Amino acid sequence: MTQPNTLFSIDSEGWCEQARKVPSPHHNERASPEDVSLLVVHGISLPPGQFGGPFIDDLFLGRLDPSAHPYFADIHQLRVSAHCLIRRDGELVQYVPFTARAWHAGVSCWEGREACNDYAIGIELEGTDELPYSDAQYEVLIRLTSAIQARFPAVLADRVVGHCDIAPGRKTDPGASFDWRRYRQGLNKS
C-alpha cells in the first residue's frame, strides 16, 4: 500500500517512484512523448463487481486464464493496459511509463482529437460504476494527478476526464459512484 501523505514523483523515464512496477507488454511508443495533455480516469473490476486478486494484473499482462471465471472467456485475448491502477486499499500499480502509449482508451475522442491513447494517461480505479470508491483511492489519485500535472503541464484541470467522456455511449466508467467534486477539490488543495 502507498504510504499516506507521501509526495509522488515521476522519474525521467516516466515511472512513478512510489508505484509497484509491473511492466506490461501492451504498450508502444508515443509519437511525441511530451505530447501528454489528457488524463483519463477509468474504473475496473475483474470479475465484474469483485475486488482483489490477480486478475487485473493478468489482463494487463496478457496472461488472463479464460478458465478462471466464465467472464474471462470473452476478454482473455484482449491486448489492453493502463498506465496505473489504484486498488481499493490505495496500492498504486504502474504497468506502462507515462512517456509511453498505454492501450486504455480504445476508440475515443476529446475536443475533436481522436485516438486519445496517443496523448492521454490512463488511470484505473479498482471499482464499479455503482459502488463508492474508497478514501484511500481518492487520496492516491489526487497525489498521483498532482505529480502528473507537475511533469506534464498540459494536463490542466479541464483535461482530466472520465472514460465515459472520451467514449460516450460505449463506456460509462468511472460511473456515477465517482465523486468528481471531491476529486477536484482535493486537487485544488494539493
KOLNUNU-429474 format. One line per 8 residues: number of its first residue (from 0); their letters; for each residue x, z, y of N, C-alpha, C. Coordinates in nm, 2 decimals. Example, Ala and Ser with C-alpha at 12.3 -4.5 7.8 and 13.67 -1.06 7.14 Angstrom:
REM residues 2
0	as	1.32 0.78 -0.57 1.23 0.78 -0.45 1.32 0.78 -0.33; 1.28 0.71 -0.22 1.37 0.71 -0.11 1.29 0.79 0.00
REM end
This chain:
REM residues 190
0	mtqpntlf	0.08 0.00 -0.12 0.00 0.00 0.00 0.09 0.00 0.12; 0.04 -0.07 0.23 0.12 -0.08 0.35 0.11 0.06 0.42; 0.22 0.10 0.48 0.23 0.23 0.55 0.15 0.23 0.68; 0.07 0.33 0.71 -0.01 0.34 0.83 0.08 0.34 0.95; 0.03 0.28 1.06 0.10 0.27 1.19 0.23 0.21 1.19; 0.26 0.13 1.09 0.39 0.05 1.08 0.37 -0.07 1.17; 0.46 -0.10 1.26 0.46 -0.23 1.33 0.51 -0.34 1.23; 0.44 -0.45 1.23 0.47 -0.56 1.14 0.57 -0.65 1.21
8	sidsegwc	0.65 -0.71 1.13 0.75 -0.81 1.19 0.75 -0.93 1.09; 0.78 -1.04 1.15 0.79 -1.17 1.07 0.93 -1.22 1.09; 1.00 -1.25 0.98 1.13 -1.29 0.98 1.14 -1.44 1.02; 1.26 -1.49 1.03 1.28 -1.63 1.08 1.23 -1.73 0.98; 1.22 -1.70 0.85 1.16 -1.79 0.75 1.01 -1.78 0.74; 0.95 -1.69 0.82 0.80 -1.68 0.82 0.74 -1.58 0.72; 0.82 -1.49 0.67 0.77 -1.38 0.58 0.75 -1.26 0.66; 0.64 -1.19 0.64 0.61 -1.06 0.69 0.69 -0.96 0.61
16	eqarkvps	0.78 -0.89 0.68 0.87 -0.79 0.62 0.80 -0.68 0.55; 0.68 -0.65 0.59 0.60 -0.53 0.53 0.52 -0.58 0.41; 0.51 -0.70 0.38 0.43 -0.75 0.27 0.50 -0.75 0.14; 0.42 -0.74 0.03 0.48 -0.76 -0.10 0.48 -0.91 -0.12; 0.59 -0.97 -0.15 0.61 -1.12 -0.16 0.58 -1.16 -0.30; 0.49 -1.26 -0.31 0.45 -1.32 -0.44 0.44 -1.47 -0.42; 0.56 -1.54 -0.42 0.56 -1.68 -0.38 0.47 -1.77 -0.46; 0.39 -1.85 -0.40 0.30 -1.94 -0.47 0.36 -2.08 -0.46
24	phhneras	0.35 -2.15 -0.57 0.39 -2.29 -0.57 0.29 -2.38 -0.49; 0.18 -2.33 -0.46 0.07 -2.41 -0.40 0.08 -2.41 -0.24; 0.18 -2.48 -0.20 0.20 -2.50 -0.05 0.30 -2.62 -0.03; 0.31 -2.66 0.09 0.41 -2.76 0.12 0.45 -2.74 0.26; 0.54 -2.82 0.31 0.60 -2.81 0.44 0.50 -2.85 0.55; 0.50 -2.79 0.66 0.42 -2.83 0.77 0.49 -2.95 0.84; 0.42 -3.04 0.90 0.48 -3.15 0.97 0.56 -3.09 1.09; 0.51 -2.99 1.15 0.58 -2.92 1.26 0.56 -2.77 1.24
32	pedvsllv	0.66 -2.69 1.19 0.64 -2.55 1.16 0.60 -2.47 1.28; 0.63 -2.51 1.40 0.60 -2.43 1.52 0.46 -2.47 1.57; 0.39 -2.56 1.50 0.25 -2.61 1.55 0.14 -2.51 1.50; 0.17 -2.39 1.47 0.07 -2.29 1.42 -0.01 -2.25 1.55; -0.14 -2.28 1.54 -0.22 -2.25 1.66 -0.36 -2.20 1.62; -0.38 -2.16 1.49 -0.51 -2.11 1.45 -0.49 -2.01 1.33; -0.57 -1.90 1.33 -0.57 -1.81 1.23 -0.71 -1.80 1.17; -0.72 -1.82 1.04 -0.85 -1.83 0.97 -0.86 -1.70 0.87
40	vhgislpp	-0.97 -1.63 0.90 -1.00 -1.51 0.81 -1.09 -1.55 0.70; -1.05 -1.52 0.58 -1.13 -1.56 0.46 -1.17 -1.43 0.39; -1.26 -1.44 0.29 -1.30 -1.33 0.20 -1.29 -1.39 0.06; -1.25 -1.31 -0.03 -1.23 -1.35 -0.17 -1.25 -1.23 -0.27; -1.31 -1.25 -0.38 -1.31 -1.15 -0.49 -1.32 -1.23 -0.62; -1.24 -1.19 -0.72 -1.24 -1.25 -0.85 -1.24 -1.15 -0.96; -1.33 -1.16 -1.05 -1.45 -1.24 -1.04 -1.54 -1.20 -0.92; -1.63 -1.29 -0.88 -1.71 -1.26 -0.76 -1.77 -1.12 -0.77
48	gqfggpfi	-1.75 -1.04 -0.66 -1.80 -0.91 -0.64 -1.72 -0.80 -0.71; -1.61 -0.84 -0.77 -1.53 -0.74 -0.84 -1.39 -0.73 -0.77; -1.34 -0.61 -0.76 -1.21 -0.59 -0.68 -1.11 -0.53 -0.77; -0.98 -0.55 -0.73 -0.87 -0.50 -0.81 -0.83 -0.60 -0.91; -0.74 -0.58 -0.99 -0.69 -0.67 -1.10 -0.60 -0.78 -1.05; -0.56 -0.86 -1.14 -0.45 -0.96 -1.11 -0.51 -1.10 -1.07; -0.64 -1.11 -1.07 -0.69 -1.25 -1.07 -0.67 -1.33 -0.94; -0.67 -1.26 -0.83 -0.64 -1.34 -0.71 -0.50 -1.39 -0.71
56	ddlflgrl	-0.40 -1.30 -0.74 -0.27 -1.34 -0.76 -0.26 -1.46 -0.86; -0.33 -1.45 -0.97 -0.32 -1.55 -1.08 -0.38 -1.68 -1.02; -0.48 -1.68 -0.94 -0.54 -1.80 -0.89 -0.44 -1.87 -0.80; -0.38 -1.79 -0.71 -0.29 -1.85 -0.61 -0.15 -1.89 -0.67; -0.12 -1.84 -0.79 0.00 -1.88 -0.86 -0.02 -1.99 -0.96; -0.15 -2.03 -0.98 -0.18 -2.14 -1.07 -0.17 -2.09 -1.22; -0.20 -1.97 -1.24 -0.20 -1.92 -1.38 -0.32 -1.84 -1.42; -0.44 -1.87 -1.36 -0.56 -1.81 -1.39 -0.61 -1.85 -1.53
64	dpsahpyf	-0.63 -1.75 -1.62 -0.67 -1.78 -1.75 -0.82 -1.81 -1.76; -0.86 -1.93 -1.80 -1.01 -1.96 -1.80 -1.09 -1.88 -1.90; -1.03 -1.82 -1.99 -1.10 -1.74 -2.09 -1.12 -1.59 -2.05; -1.06 -1.55 -1.94 -1.06 -1.41 -1.89 -1.20 -1.38 -1.84; -1.27 -1.47 -1.79 -1.41 -1.45 -1.73 -1.48 -1.58 -1.73; -1.61 -1.59 -1.75 -1.68 -1.72 -1.75 -1.67 -1.79 -1.62; -1.66 -1.72 -1.51 -1.65 -1.79 -1.38 -1.52 -1.87 -1.36; -1.42 -1.82 -1.43 -1.29 -1.88 -1.42 -1.28 -2.02 -1.48
72	adihqlrv	-1.37 -2.05 -1.57 -1.37 -2.19 -1.64 -1.38 -2.30 -1.54; -1.45 -2.27 -1.43 -1.47 -2.38 -1.32 -1.36 -2.38 -1.22; -1.28 -2.27 -1.21 -1.19 -2.27 -1.09 -1.04 -2.26 -1.14; -1.01 -2.24 -1.26 -0.88 -2.21 -1.31 -0.78 -2.33 -1.27; -0.83 -2.45 -1.26 -0.74 -2.56 -1.23 -0.72 -2.59 -1.09; -0.78 -2.51 -1.00 -0.77 -2.53 -0.85 -0.62 -2.50 -0.81; -0.57 -2.58 -0.72 -0.44 -2.56 -0.66 -0.47 -2.51 -0.52; -0.48 -2.38 -0.50 -0.51 -2.32 -0.38 -0.42 -2.20 -0.35
80	sahclirr	-0.41 -2.16 -0.22 -0.33 -2.05 -0.19 -0.37 -2.00 -0.05; -0.33 -1.89 -0.01 -0.34 -1.84 0.13 -0.20 -1.79 0.17; -0.19 -1.77 0.30 -0.06 -1.71 0.34 -0.05 -1.56 0.29; -0.17 -1.49 0.31 -0.17 -1.35 0.28 -0.30 -1.31 0.22; -0.30 -1.20 0.15 -0.42 -1.13 0.10 -0.40 -0.98 0.14; -0.52 -0.93 0.19 -0.52 -0.78 0.22 -0.62 -0.72 0.12; -0.57 -0.64 0.03 -0.65 -0.58 -0.07 -0.73 -0.47 -0.01; -0.83 -0.42 -0.09 -0.92 -0.32 -0.04 -0.85 -0.19 0.01
88	dgelvqyv	-0.74 -0.16 -0.06 -0.66 -0.04 -0.02 -0.56 -0.06 0.09; -0.56 -0.18 0.15 -0.47 -0.21 0.26 -0.34 -0.27 0.21; -0.32 -0.29 0.08 -0.19 -0.36 0.04 -0.19 -0.50 0.10; -0.08 -0.54 0.15 -0.06 -0.67 0.21 0.03 -0.75 0.11; -0.02 -0.86 0.07 0.05 -0.95 -0.03 0.07 -1.08 0.05; 0.19 -1.14 0.04 0.21 -1.27 0.10 0.26 -1.37 0.00; 0.19 -1.48 0.00 0.21 -1.59 -0.10 0.29 -1.71 -0.04; 0.28 -1.73 0.08 0.33 -1.85 0.15 0.39 -1.81 0.28
96	pftarawh	0.51 -1.85 0.32 0.56 -1.81 0.45 0.47 -1.88 0.56; 0.46 -1.82 0.67 0.37 -1.87 0.78 0.42 -2.00 0.83; 0.55 -2.03 0.82 0.60 -2.16 0.86 0.57 -2.27 0.77; 0.52 -2.24 0.65 0.48 -2.35 0.56 0.32 -2.36 0.56; 0.28 -2.47 0.49 0.14 -2.51 0.49 0.07 -2.45 0.36; -0.01 -2.35 0.37 -0.08 -2.30 0.25 -0.21 -2.38 0.24; -0.26 -2.38 0.12 -0.38 -2.46 0.09 -0.51 -2.37 0.08; -0.55 -2.33 0.20 -0.66 -2.23 0.20 -0.79 -2.29 0.27
104	agvscweg	-0.78 -2.39 0.35 -0.90 -2.43 0.43 -0.98 -2.54 0.37; -0.92 -2.62 0.29 -1.00 -2.73 0.23 -1.04 -2.83 0.34; -1.15 -2.90 0.32 -1.20 -2.99 0.42 -1.24 -2.90 0.54; -1.18 -2.93 0.66 -1.20 -2.83 0.77 -1.18 -2.90 0.90; -1.23 -2.84 1.01 -1.22 -2.90 1.14 -1.24 -2.79 1.24; -1.15 -2.78 1.34 -1.17 -2.68 1.45 -1.15 -2.76 1.58; -1.24 -2.75 1.67 -1.24 -2.81 1.80 -1.20 -2.96 1.80; -1.25 -3.03 1.70 -1.23 -3.17 1.68 -1.10 -3.21 1.61
112	reacndya	-1.02 -3.11 1.57 -0.90 -3.14 1.50 -0.92 -3.11 1.35; -0.91 -3.20 1.26 -0.93 -3.19 1.12 -0.81 -3.13 1.05; -0.82 -3.11 0.92 -0.71 -3.07 0.83 -0.65 -2.94 0.89; -0.73 -2.83 0.89 -0.68 -2.71 0.95 -0.56 -2.65 0.88; -0.54 -2.68 0.75 -0.42 -2.63 0.69 -0.29 -2.67 0.76; -0.29 -2.78 0.83 -0.17 -2.83 0.89 -0.12 -2.74 1.00; -0.21 -2.67 1.07 -0.18 -2.59 1.18 -0.23 -2.44 1.18; -0.29 -2.40 1.07 -0.35 -2.27 1.06 -0.28 -2.18 0.96
120	igielegt	-0.30 -2.05 0.98 -0.26 -1.95 0.89 -0.38 -1.89 0.83; -0.38 -1.88 0.70 -0.50 -1.83 0.62 -0.47 -1.69 0.57; -0.56 -1.59 0.61 -0.55 -1.45 0.56 -0.68 -1.42 0.48; -0.66 -1.39 0.36 -0.77 -1.35 0.27 -0.79 -1.20 0.27; -0.92 -1.16 0.28 -0.95 -1.02 0.27 -1.02 -1.00 0.13; -0.98 -0.91 0.05 -1.05 -0.89 -0.08 -1.19 -0.83 -0.05; -1.29 -0.90 -0.07 -1.42 -0.86 -0.04 -1.53 -0.97 -0.06; -1.65 -0.94 -0.02 -1.76 -1.03 -0.03 -1.83 -1.05 0.10
128	delpysda	-1.92 -1.15 0.11 -1.99 -1.16 0.23 -2.09 -1.05 0.26; -2.13 -0.97 0.16 -2.23 -0.87 0.17 -2.18 -0.73 0.18; -2.07 -0.70 0.12 -2.02 -0.56 0.12 -1.92 -0.54 0.24; -1.93 -0.42 0.30 -1.84 -0.39 0.42 -1.69 -0.40 0.37; -1.61 -0.45 0.46 -1.46 -0.44 0.43 -1.41 -0.30 0.46; -1.30 -0.26 0.41 -1.25 -0.12 0.42 -1.18 -0.10 0.56; -1.17 0.03 0.59 -1.10 0.07 0.71 -0.95 0.02 0.70; -0.89 0.04 0.58 -0.75 0.00 0.56 -0.73 -0.15 0.59
136	qyevlirl	-0.83 -0.23 0.54 -0.82 -0.37 0.56 -0.82 -0.41 0.71; -0.91 -0.35 0.79 -0.91 -0.38 0.93 -0.78 -0.34 1.00; -0.73 -0.22 0.96 -0.60 -0.17 1.02 -0.49 -0.27 0.99; -0.48 -0.31 0.87 -0.37 -0.40 0.83 -0.39 -0.54 0.90; -0.51 -0.59 0.90 -0.54 -0.72 0.96 -0.51 -0.72 1.11; -0.54 -0.61 1.18 -0.51 -0.60 1.32 -0.36 -0.61 1.34; -0.29 -0.53 1.26 -0.14 -0.52 1.28 -0.08 -0.66 1.24; -0.13 -0.72 1.14 -0.07 -0.85 1.10 -0.10 -0.96 1.20
144	tsaiqarf	-0.23 -0.96 1.25 -0.26 -1.06 1.35 -0.18 -1.04 1.48; -0.15 -0.92 1.52 -0.06 -0.89 1.63 0.08 -0.95 1.61; 0.13 -0.93 1.49 0.26 -0.99 1.46 0.26 -1.14 1.46; 0.15 -1.20 1.40 0.14 -1.34 1.40 0.13 -1.40 1.54; 0.05 -1.33 1.63 0.04 -1.38 1.77 0.17 -1.36 1.84; 0.25 -1.26 1.81 0.38 -1.25 1.88 0.48 -1.36 1.83; 0.47 -1.40 1.71 0.56 -1.50 1.65 0.51 -1.64 1.69; 0.38 -1.66 1.69 0.32 -1.79 1.72 0.22 -1.77 1.84
152	pavladrv	0.27 -1.78 1.96 0.19 -1.75 2.08 0.07 -1.84 2.10; 0.06 -1.96 2.03 -0.05 -2.05 2.04 -0.18 -1.99 1.97; -0.16 -1.89 1.88 -0.27 -1.83 1.81 -0.33 -1.73 1.91; -0.41 -1.78 2.00 -0.48 -1.70 2.10 -0.60 -1.63 2.04; -0.66 -1.54 2.12 -0.78 -1.46 2.07 -0.89 -1.56 2.03; -0.91 -1.67 2.11 -1.02 -1.76 2.08 -0.99 -1.86 1.97; -0.87 -1.84 1.91 -0.82 -1.93 1.80 -0.81 -1.85 1.67; -0.88 -1.74 1.66 -0.89 -1.66 1.54 -1.03 -1.67 1.50
160	vghcdiap	-1.05 -1.73 1.38 -1.19 -1.77 1.34 -1.21 -1.74 1.19; -1.33 -1.75 1.14 -1.36 -1.73 1.00 -1.36 -1.87 0.93; -1.35 -1.86 0.80 -1.36 -1.98 0.72 -1.49 -2.06 0.74; -1.59 -1.98 0.77 -1.73 -2.03 0.80 -1.73 -2.12 0.92; -1.64 -2.09 1.02 -1.63 -2.16 1.15 -1.56 -2.30 1.13; -1.47 -2.31 1.04 -1.40 -2.44 1.03 -1.45 -2.52 0.91; -1.54 -2.47 0.83 -1.61 -2.54 0.72 -1.76 -2.50 0.72; -1.83 -2.52 0.83 -1.97 -2.48 0.83 -2.05 -2.56 0.73
168	grktdpga	-2.15 -2.49 0.67 -2.23 -2.55 0.56 -2.16 -2.55 0.43; -2.03 -2.54 0.42 -1.96 -2.54 0.30 -1.91 -2.40 0.26; -1.87 -2.32 0.36 -1.81 -2.19 0.34 -1.89 -2.09 0.43; -1.90 -1.96 0.38 -1.97 -1.86 0.45 -1.88 -1.74 0.48; -1.76 -1.74 0.42 -1.67 -1.62 0.44 -1.60 -1.62 0.58; -1.57 -1.50 0.62 -1.57 -1.37 0.56 -1.71 -1.31 0.55; -1.81 -1.37 0.60 -1.95 -1.33 0.58 -2.00 -1.23 0.69; -2.13 -1.20 0.68 -2.19 -1.11 0.78 -2.14 -0.97 0.77
176	sfdwrryr	-2.08 -0.93 0.66 -2.02 -0.80 0.64 -1.89 -0.78 0.72; -1.83 -0.89 0.77 -1.71 -0.87 0.85 -1.74 -0.84 1.00; -1.69 -0.73 1.05 -1.71 -0.68 1.18 -1.62 -0.74 1.28; -1.66 -0.86 1.34 -1.57 -0.93 1.43 -1.55 -0.84 1.56; -1.65 -0.77 1.60 -1.63 -0.69 1.72 -1.53 -0.58 1.70; -1.53 -0.51 1.59 -1.43 -0.41 1.55 -1.29 -0.47 1.55; -1.28 -0.58 1.49 -1.15 -0.65 1.47 -1.10 -0.69 1.61; -1.18 -0.75 1.69 -1.13 -0.80 1.83 -1.10 -0.68 1.92
184	qglnks	-1.18 -0.57 1.91 -1.15 -0.45 1.99 -1.02 -0.39 1.94; -0.99 -0.39 1.81 -0.86 -0.34 1.76 -0.74 -0.42 1.81; -0.76 -0.56 1.82 -0.66 -0.64 1.87 -0.63 -0.62 2.02; -0.74 -0.59 2.09 -0.72 -0.56 2.24 -0.64 -0.43 2.26; -0.65 -0.34 2.17 -0.58 -0.21 2.18 -0.43 -0.22 2.14; -0.40 -0.32 2.05 -0.27 -0.32 2.00 -0.17 -0.38 2.09
REM end
